[in-house]
Amino acid sequence: MSSFADQLKSEIARIARKEVRAETRALKKANAQYRADIAALKRRLADAERAMARLAKGSAKAAVRASAGADQDASAGQGLRFRVGGFASLRKKLDLSAADMGKLIGVSAQSVYHWETGKTRPRASQLAAIAAVRKLGKREVAERLAAS
């Protein structure tokens, strides 16, 4: 009779292990999924925090620019655009060298060259000077260069 009891006991233990293994496997799978979800949420949170910091930094810069812009003259470069090709064609249209264009604007010939090649961009005060030169004709440009 002990062999029957031993067999019954071993069969019950085997079935219990099988059930526990199945439950454990399901729990491990769920645990892995939860960890992946948590990692994804952490990444999204970090991205959102970076974006928020970027926006806060940008709005702070915009506020500083707005307060500085209120102090400056309204025509000192606000709403003015700069295109490399447009600037180069303006210089060619007026038949000016880079040095002469620099004299008109109040910068060096090297600055004019860098603007035309796209290496640098003019400052807001220089944009205002460029806009003033755009309104001039060839004769007026020649008169200003002769006067300086």
Secondary structure, DSSP 8 states (H G I E B T S, - for coil): -HHHHHHHHHHHHHHHHHHHHHHHHHHHHHHHHHHHHHHHHHHHHHHHHHHHHHHHHHHHHHHHHHHHHHHS-TTSSTT----HHHHHHHHHHTT--HHHHHHHHTS-HHHHHHHHHTSS---HHHHHHHHHHHT--HHHHHHHHHH-
